[in-house]
């Protein structure tokens, strides 16, 4: 009986440890967009012709205003994975911690840029516009690519196809939605996943995420 109690206690301790890791330090990925599904997780801003076509969400025409898909949820500390295809002339980007979900700009959000032909290439594809110049110049046009972006407190790191392209330590924007941009050319998104990051072992309370 004593041995059984010891074994039971040991198993309980392991179970609690695993449960704690699963809910705190290893939060699950949330899929916001996959293939032609997920547009219900976003609000449309601007006038681009977003459609679910050929296994992706894409836009190739815009009206007078740049088009965005803006997440309905807000995020502060997170890891973001985005699979995208862009034409060589595309102007697009991944906007983060946007301050006004109805007015998206590269001065009120942090933007991981997708713009191979930007006149000033220092903030071209992989850079954070106005805030962090490109560490290594890469081109995204004409192929499928993956952004892996981590935002934690004031630090943001951008990885494009496994290469670190930008790193930022900046405290201006702390929380806000994520937005997918169509500015010019053709842009396609086939997967967008996000997972929330915690402060140590405890979830930060009071934030709407």
Secondary structure, 3 states (H helix, E strand, C coil): CHHHHHHHHHHHHHHHHHHHHHHHHCCCCEEEEECCECHHHEEEECCCCCEEECCEEEECCCCCCCEEEEECCCECCEEEEEEEEECCCCEEEEEEEECCCCCCCCCCCEEEEECCCCCCHHHCCCCECCCECCCCCCCCECCEEEEEEEEECCEEEEEECCEEEEEEECCCCCCEEEEEEEEECCEEEEEEEEEECCECCECCCCCCC
